Structures are given as structure tokens and as C-alpha cells.
């Protein structure tokens, strides 16, 4: 599997967890992860936005066909090994990931929040992590 992470800062524990799970899916052949431009940090919150682009494997199979309407032949057909809806189900059934906050035919979106209180500080900050997964064409 190819994983391209040159455009990712490495922030986001949930993003790392989803990447680890996607590496275990046989039908996925390539992943590209990068920071989204919406990432920002203020005094009382951090907003981390990441995007993952998924490339599925393709399967080749022979299918019967007719040539000029009378001659029987076969033709080679390419099909994806997994659909985007299948990926939604795989992630939904994965431990620690669960159902997406939003999913349609072109995107899966997760939004996770947690309160972080560093040692020796009375006031913590809120960590908001947005993850969007797209199918790479």
C-alpha cells in the first residue's frame, strides 16, 4: 500500500487511528493524507482539519459478449474491489471509529472533540478534530 503523508503535519490522534485502520483494508491500495486549510489555533481551542484521499484496487474479470450481434467472445472488464459505501460500513464497524457524523456518495466526515488539560495549568483548551475522507479518482 502507498501512503503519501507529505502534506500532513501529523496532528490528530483520531486521523492517525483511521489511517491505521485503512492500512488494514485489503481493497485500499493508496492513501493520501494532508492538512486542510481550515486548521487554526487560538488561546482556548485548537481546530485540526485533515483530509484523506482513498484509492481502491481494481479487479479485472472476463465477461461474455457478442461481436456484431452474432459471434460470442469475451471482453475484459475493470471494476473497483470496494465501493465508497462499503468503506463507510467498514469504518462504522471498526472499534474506536464508529458511525460517521456525515456520509454521502463522495465524502465521509468525522468530528471529534475533547477537553485537554495540560499539567500545571488550571485552564485547559478544547481540541476539535475534523476528518474528511474522499475517494481519489
C-alpha positions in Angstrom: 0.0 0.0 0.0 1.2 3.5 -0.8 0.7 6.2 1.9 1.6 9.7 0.9 1.7 12.0 4.0 4.0 14.8 2.9 1.2 17.4 3.3 0.2 16.3 6.7 1.7 17.8 9.9 0.9 14.6 11.9 -1.6 16.3 14.2 -4.8 14.5 15.1 -4.9 11.3 17.0 -8.2 10.3 15.5 -6.8 10.8 12.0 -3.9 8.5 12.9 -6.3 5.9 14.2 -8.4 6.0 11.0 -5.2 5.8 8.9 -4.1 2.7 10.8 -7.4 1.1 10.2 -7.4 1.9 6.5 -3.9 0.4 6.1 -5.5 -2.9 7.2 -8.2 -2.9 4.4 -7.0 -5.0 1.5 -9.2 -3.3 -1.1 -7.4 0.0 -0.5 -4.2 0.4 -2.4 -3.2 4.0 -1.8 -3.8 6.7 0.8 -3.0 10.4 0.7 -3.4 12.5 3.9 -3.0 16.2 4.2 -3.9 19.1 6.4 -7.0 21.0 5.3 -6.6 24.8 5.1 -9.2 25.3 7.9 -6.7 24.3 10.6 -6.3 27.0 13.2 -5.3 27.5 16.8 -6.5 30.1 19.4 -5.8 30.5 23.1 -8.7 28.3 24.3 -9.2 25.9 21.4 -7.3 24.1 18.6 -9.1 23.2 15.4 -7.4 20.5 13.4 -8.8 19.6 10.0 -7.4 16.7 7.9 -8.3 15.1 4.6 -7.7 11.6 3.5 -7.9 10.5 -0.2 -8.5 6.8 -0.7 -7.7 4.8 -3.9 -9.4 1.4 -4.3 -7.9 -1.6 -6.0 -9.4 -2.6 -9.4 -10.3 -6.1 -10.3 -10.1 -7.5 -13.9 -12.6 -10.1 -15.0 -13.7 -11.6 -18.3 -17.3 -11.1 -19.3 -19.1 -12.8 -22.1 -20.1 -10.5 -25.0 -21.3 -10.7 -28.6 -19.4 -9.3 -31.5 -21.5 -7.9 -34.3 -24.6 -9.4 -32.6 -23.8 -13.0 -33.6 -20.2 -14.0 -32.6 -19.6 -15.0 -29.0 -16.5 -13.6 -27.4 -15.2 -12.3 -24.1 -14.2 -8.9 -23.0 -12.1 -7.7 -20.1 -13.9 -5.5 -17.6 -12.4 -3.5 -14.8 -14.3 -3.0 -11.5 -13.4 -1.5 -8.1 -12.7 -4.0 -5.4 -14.7 -1.9 -2.9 -17.3 0.9 -3.2 -17.3 4.0 -1.1 -20.4 2.8 0.7 -18.5 -0.4 1.6 -15.8 1.8 3.1 -18.4 3.6 5.2 -19.6 0.3 6.6 -16.0 -1.0 7.3 -15.2 2.2 9.3 -18.5 2.1 11.1 -17.9 -1.4 12.3 -14.3 -0.6 13.4 -13.5 -0.2 17.1 -12.8 3.3 18.1 -14.2 4.9 14.9 -17.9 4.1 14.8 -20.5 5.8 12.5 -19.6 8.9 10.6 -21.2 12.2 11.5 -21.9 12.7 7.9 -21.6 10.5 4.8 -22.8 10.7 1.2 -21.6 9.2 -2.1 -18.5 11.3 -2.2 -17.4 12.1 1.4 -17.2 10.7 4.9 -16.9 13.2 7.7 -16.0 12.8 11.4 -15.9 15.5 14.0 -14.3 14.7 17.4 -13.8 17.0 20.4 -12.0 16.6 23.6 -11.0 18.7 26.5 -7.2 18.8 27.1 -5.9 20.0 30.4 -2.1 20.2 30.4 -0.2 19.6 33.7 0.3 22.5 36.0 -2.4 24.6 34.3 -5.8 25.5 35.7 -7.4 26.2 32.4 -7.2 23.8 29.5 -8.3 24.0 25.9 -10.7 22.3 23.6 -9.3 20.2 20.8 -11.6 19.9 17.8 -10.6 17.4 15.1 -12.4 17.3 11.7 -11.6 14.5 9.4 -12.9 14.2 5.8 -12.4 11.1 3.7 -12.7 11.3 -0.1 -12.4 8.8 -2.9 -9.4 9.6 -5.2 -10.3 9.3 -8.8 
